[in-house]
Amino acid sequence: MARPQLETNIRSLSRLHKAGSTARVLDLLRVWEGALVDNEPVEKPFFSHPVLNKSFVIKHRLRRNESEIFDDGRGTATKILIPIDLSNLDAGGRYIFVGQPNYLEVLSEAIGSDMEKRFADVRVLKALDQLPSFDPFLLREWLSKVGAFPDTRYFELNLLDVGRMEAFVFGEISMLVSMSLSGSARNEAIGRLVKKMLSSTYDNEMEPLRQTLRLSEDEFREGMFCWKGFLYYKWVAKSIEGEIAPVIREMRDMQPIRGVDSDAQQMLEAARRRLGRAMVAGFNRLSDVIGAYDKAYHQMVGAQNPLAFKTFLLSSPQLFIQLGEQLGQLQHVVQFWRYRARSQGGTMMPFDDYVDMMRDFEDSISARLS
């Protein structure tokens, strides 16, 4: 029987756990540990098997030798990383790529259970492998499409993102919060509500906001999750907007190592032009959806019409797949290009590497969730 690979970079697991879940890493162990500390068991775990619920799921950029494992030319794979010792993450872990040959057999050995019989878990693994990223809003909506509804604690923003978002969210919601407090809001009061909103702490201090939005208590929790999702996507879109044009320009300016024929050069140039157009078109589609949110929000604040915003919020999860898909694709291109450009140190890139990277980018940005 094939065996799971040993993760040799033992320091990486501790760093991953310290950072918590991100768009690239799903830290299931953190939720399990948090439930123990809070003495609040997870009634709806992510997977049915306890070992998997203490694992890390990672969007991993394949190295050249790893790409040979797959026959579909993918540049990114979904890695399941299972710690060897939960009390000492520096001991490392064992990993399996979803979709590698015989991966269910390999995973069965790693967890001590026959994965072929765990149909729900296999369905979730396949769903995770289809996603471009694990942002919590895309993740929740996509899992619901395959009939999986894990505990809401799996869909919280990590503390680093919360800290980075606070100033942005403060500016975005100040006018509305001032309305909910009858014009008496101070910066301190708004700041408290921002922190509560981002950390999903919905207590009595949030009651004026709930009444302003005319949401029932059940609707309010869902509405806050949806609102937080749109603010997250708007924040990420704003941060990536300024990266798109420079990356397209850098792709055009960084030439592969000379010595290839003119036909190959023309093929590469055509690929770069297609990718640049696709990136701009993808961001424009993203902006259109965010524009619909802005319109509903300003209608509420300017025209004092909370019903339109309430309706938009409660129907918005269907848009999270499109938003998460577009942003995940753009982030992959921008971040991986920056990584490769830095690793080259400004020198020319081998032609074959350049072509492989362009092919990965084009495949990634043209992929569609369905």
N, C-alpha and C positions, 0 to 999 in steps of 0.2 A: 504493500500500500504506500502511496506517496505521502510524504510528510510535510508539515508546514515549515516554512523557512524561518531561521532564527534572525531576529532583528539585532544586528551587531552594534548599531549606534545606541548604546544603552542610555546615554544622556538625553536622547531625544524624547523618550517617553516621559520623563520627569518634566521636561519643558512643555510638552504638549498638555500635560495634566494641569500644570500651573496656569496656562493660558486659558483653559476651558474650551468650550465649543466655539468654532468660528465657521466662516463660510467654507473652509477647507477641511475642518476637523470636527467630527461629532464625538464628543467625550461622554459616553454613556456611563462610565465609571463615576463621574462627578455626580450625576443624578442619584445613583445608587448610594454613594457616600452621604450625600445631602439628606436623603430619606432616613438613613440611620441616625444622623445627628439630630434631625428634627423629630425623630420617632413618628414619622408619617410614611408608612409603607407605600410603595408605588403599586397601586392596584391595577394599572394598565401599563405594564412594562413594554419596552420597545420590541423586544423579542420574547419568545416563550421560553428560551433556554437561559438559565441564570449566568452561565459563562459569557454568552454573547452580550448580556446586559451589563457586563463589567469590562467591555472592550472599547477600543477606539476604532472609528470608521473614518478613513482618510482618503481624500482626493489626492492621488499620488502621481506626479509627473514621472513617466517611465524613463529610465535610463536606456541607453542603446541596447545593452544586453537583456534588459527586461522586456523591451518591445518585441523581442523574438518569441516571447511566451504566447503572444496573441497573433492571430492571422488576419486581423481586420485593420491593421495600420493605425490603431489608436495611439494617441500621445499621452493620455491620462487614464488611469485605472482606479478602481475603488479597492482600497486595501483594508482588510479586517486585521487589526493588531490586538492580540490577546496577551495581556501581561503574564509573565511567568510567576511573579510574586506580588500580590496586591499590597503587601506591607512594605515592599521595597521595589519601587518602579525602576530603580537603576539596574535591576537585574535584567531589564529588557523584556522582550516578548517574542511571540511567534506570529507570523503573518501569512495571510492567504489573499490572493487577488480574486475578487469576484469575476467569474467568467474565464479564469485560467483553466486549462485542461484538467478535468477531474476535480474541480474545486470543491464540490460538495463532499466528495470522498475525503479530501484533505482536511476540510473543515470538520467533518465527522470525527476524525481521529483527534483533532485539536480539542474538541469539546466533550468527547466521550459519548456521543449520541448520534444516531443515524439521521443526518440532515434530509435524506430523501423522504423521510416520513413527516418532517416538519414543514408542511406546505405553506403555512402562513409566514414563517421565517424566511423561506426561500423567496416568496413573493415580495417581501420587504427588501431583501438583498438585491433582487433584480430592479426594484423601483429605485433604490439608492444608486445603483450603477448607472441608471439613465440620467440622473440629475447632473447639471453642470456645477452645482455648488450646494452646500448645506445651509444656506441662510434659513433661519427658522420659519419664515413665513411661506417661502416656497416649499420647504420640507413638509410642513403640516398639511398644506393643501394637496401636495402630490401624493402623500401617503393616504390621504382620505380617498383618493381615486382608486386605490387598490384595497380599500376596506380596512385600513389600519388607522386606529385612533389612539395613539399612546398618550400617556399622562402629559398634561400641559407643561410640566417642568422640563420636558425635553426641548421646548420651543422658546426658552428664554434667551434674550441677548446676553452675551458675555459682558463682564464688568468693564473690560477695556473699551468695547464699543459704546456702552452706556456712558462712560466718562467722556468719550470723544463727541458723542451726540448731544450732550446736555445743552451746550450753548446754542447749537443749531435749533434744537427743539424749543428752547426758551423763546427764540425769536419767532418761530413759526406759530406758536400757540398763544402768545401773550395777549393778543387782542381778544381771543375767545375766552380765555380765563378771566380777563378783566370783565367781560360781559357776565360771566357766571358769578362773579363776586360783586355785581352791581356797581362796578366802577371804582371799588375801593381797594383793588389789588395793589399790593406792593411787590417789589422785585423778590423779596424774601418768600412771600406767599406763592408766587408763580414758580419760583425755583423749587419749592417743596413739592408742588404738584407735578412738575416735570420729573423729579426723581421718582415719585410714586408711580407715575404713568410708565416710565421706562422699566421700572422694576416689578411691574404688575402688582403693586400694593394698593388695592382699591378699598380704602377705609372711609370713614365718615367725612373726612376732609374733601373727598372727591364728590360728595353728594350734590353740591351746587352745580358742578359740571354735568353730572348725570341729568339733573333736572333741566338744565339749559338745552341739552341735546334731546330731551324728551324720550329717554330710553328707560325701559324696565331694568330691573337689577340684572336679570339674565342677559338682556341685550347689551347692557353697559360693559360687562366683561368681554363679550365678543367684539363690541364696537371699539373698545380700547385696544384690543389686540390688532384689529384691522387698521385703526388709526396709526398705531405704533409701526405697523408694517409699511404704510405709505410714507411715513416720516423717515423710516430707515432707508427705503428705496430712493427717496428724494435726496437724502444725505449722501448715499453712496454714488448716485448719479452725478451730483454736484462735484464730488471728489474726483470722479473719473473723467468728467467732461474736458478738463484741461489737459488730460493725458493723451487723448485720441489723436489730435493733429500732430503733436511731437513724435508719437510712436510711428505714425504713417510716414512722416518725414524721415525719421531715422531708418526705417526699413528701406526707403528709397535710396538714402545716402550710403548706408553700409553695404559695400559690395562683397560678393563672395571672392574667394581666392581665384586669381586669374588662371587662364589656361583651358577654359571650356569654350566650346564652339559658339558661334553667334546664335544658332537656333536655340540652344539651351539657355543662353542669356535672355533671349526674347521670351521664352516660355516663363522664366522666372519673373521678368518684368511684368508680363501679363497677369501672373498670379498676384503680384504685389498690388497692381491696380485694382483687381477684383476684390482683394481683401480690404483695401482702403475704402472702396465704395460700400462694401458690406458693413464695415464698422460704422460708417457715417449713417447709413440707412437704419442699422440696428439702434443707434442712439436716438435717431429721430422718432422711431416707433416708441421707444421708451419715453421720450419727452411728451409724446401725444397722450399717453396714458396718465402720466403725472400731471399734465395740463388739465385733464378731466377732473382729477382730484382738486387741483387749485381752484378750478371754476366752482365746484360744489362748496368748497370751504369759504371762498370769498362771497358767494351768494348768501351763505349763512351769516357771516360777519357783517357784510355790507347791507344786506337786505333784511337782516334779522329773521332769516328763514331756516330754522334748524331742521325742518322736515327733509329738505333736499339733501343735506349733509348726512342725516341719519340714514336715509335710504341708500345713499352712495356707500357709506361705511359698511352697512350690513350686507350689501351685495358685492363688496369688493374682493373677497377671497378668490373669486374666479379670475381676477386680474393678476393675482400674485404669481401664477405660473408664468404668464407672459413677462412680467417685470423681472422675476428671478431668473428666468431663462436668458433674457437679453443681457442683464447685468452680469450674470455668471460667465457668459460667453465673452463679453468685452473684458472683464477682469482677467480671464484666462489669457487672452492675447496680450494685454498690456503688461501684466505681471510677469508672464513667462518671457516676453520679449526683453523686458528690463533685466531679468535674471541672465538671459543669454548674452545680452549686449555687455553687461558688466563682466561676465566671465571671460568674454573675448578681450576685454581691456582695450577696446578701440581698434583691434587688429581685424584683418579680414577673416571671414568665416569660411570653413570648407564648403564647397558647393553642394555636396550631397546633404550635409547637415542643414544648410539653408533651405534647400528644396523640401526636405522632410518637415522642417518647421513650418514652412508656408502651407504645406499640405495639411498638417495637423490644425493650423489656424483656420484654414478654409473649411475643413470638415467640422470643426468645433462651432464656428459661427453660423454654419448653415443647418446644423442639427436642430430638430424641432421635437419638443415633447408632445406626445399625443396619447 
